[in-house]
Amino acid sequence: MTDTTTVWDVANARGDWALSGVSLLTGSDLQTAYLISIFTDRVAQPGDVIPDGTNDARGWIGDAGAQYPIGSRLWLLERSTKTQQTMNRARTYVNEAVQWLLDDGVVAKHDITLAWVQGAPGTWGIGIWIQAYRPDGTKFPQFNWVWGEFQ
């Protein structure tokens, strides 16, 4: 069985399902796994500061007690500014979100690069590039996305 293909919608900064005519496209399972892992809101940990000042820790109730909750904590950076500390936290959150792919043997390794990329004048996003490797050492196609908007 294969997953429904999820693709990154750059214009709207969100994942969406891909269509083939009137049917949902399937395949691209690894891209879908990375997209869901990075761009779904993982529940905040105790001690995380919620950026909108509420007590909404987000996440999915089904993750209660899970070793690897779904998603990432990138959403905690929503009101952050373009600093090295923000980049360091983003790197931690992305690595945390995709660790399950290594632990479950989905990939043998992945190289993850994050960097500031300029958006509209005066705004920045975090570029995420991932090169994943199969268990036999061959490379998957490289994945790249941009997350967030910082000033």
KAGI-V889699 format. One record per residue. N is the residue number from 1. SS is DSSP state (~ for helix, > for strand, _ for the rest). PHI is phi in whole degrees, 0 to 359 (none if undefined). OMEGA is omega in whole degrees, -180 to 180 (* if undefined). Layout:
N:SS:PHI:OMEGA  N:SS:PHI:OMEGA
This chain:
1:_:none:178  2:_:245:-179  3:_:278:169  4:>:294:-177  5:_:288:174  6:>:253:178  7:>:237:-180  8:>:272:177  9:>:267:-175  10:_:299:-176  11:_:301:-177  12:_:251:178  13:_:51:179  14:>:203:174  15:>:278:178  16:>:211:177  17:>:280:180  18:_:268:179  19:>:249:170  20:>:237:-172  21:_:70:178  22:_:257:-178  23:>:257:174  24:>:290:177  25:_:283:177  26:>:241:-177  27:_:107:-179  28:_:51:-176  29:~:303:-177  30:~:291:177  31:~:301:179  32:~:299:180  33:~:298:179  34:~:293:-179  35:~:301:-180  36:~:295:-179  37:~:296:-175  38:~:271:-169  39:~:255:171  40:_:264:-178  41:>:285:173  42:_:278:179  43:_:299:177  44:_:293:176  45:_:272:174  46:_:305:-179  47:_:96:176  48:_:292:177  49:_:271:180  50:_:283:-171  51:_:297:-178  52:_:267:176  53:_:80:178  54:_:271:174  55:_:254:-178  56:_:283:-178  57:_:277:180  58:_:53:-179  59:_:80:-177  60:_:242:-177  61:~:303:179  62:~:294:179  63:~:277:-177  64:_:306:179  65:_:82:-180  66:_:288:177  67:_:296:179  68:_:235:176  69:_:299:180  70:_:287:172  71:_:95:180  72:>:231:178  73:_:263:178  74:~:305:-179  75:~:302:178  76:~:293:-179  77:~:267:-172  78:_:306:-179  79:_:251:-179  80:_:277:176  81:_:249:-179  82:_:285:179  83:_:225:176  84:~:295:178  85:~:297:177  86:~:298:179  87:~:297:179  88:~:298:178  89:~:295:179  90:~:301:180  91:~:298:178  92:~:299:-177  93:~:295:179  94:~:293:179  95:~:300:178  96:~:299:-176  97:~:293:-175  98:~:254:180  99:~:303:-178  100:~:301:180  101:~:296:175  102:~:285:-176  103:~:297:179  104:_:273:179  105:_:74:177  106:_:295:173  107:_:232:178  108:_:280:177  109:>:196:171  110:>:213:175  111:>:259:-177  112:>:242:178  113:>:237:174  114:>:239:178  115:>:204:175  116:>:287:174  117:>:233:-177  118:>:281:175  119:_:257:175  120:_:299:-180  121:_:310:179  122:_:85:179  123:_:237:-178  124:>:224:172  125:>:234:176  126:>:256:176  127:>:280:-180  128:>:237:178  129:>:243:-180  130:>:230:171  131:>:250:-179  132:>:258:-178  133:>:236:176  134:_:291:177  135:_:303:178  136:_:276:176  137:_:95:180  138:_:285:-176  139:>:272:166  140:_:278:171  141:_:302:-179  142:_:287:177  143:>:253:174  144:>:209:-179  145:>:212:174  146:>:238:179  147:>:238:168  148:>:79:176  149:>:215:-176  150:>:237:176  151:_:243:*
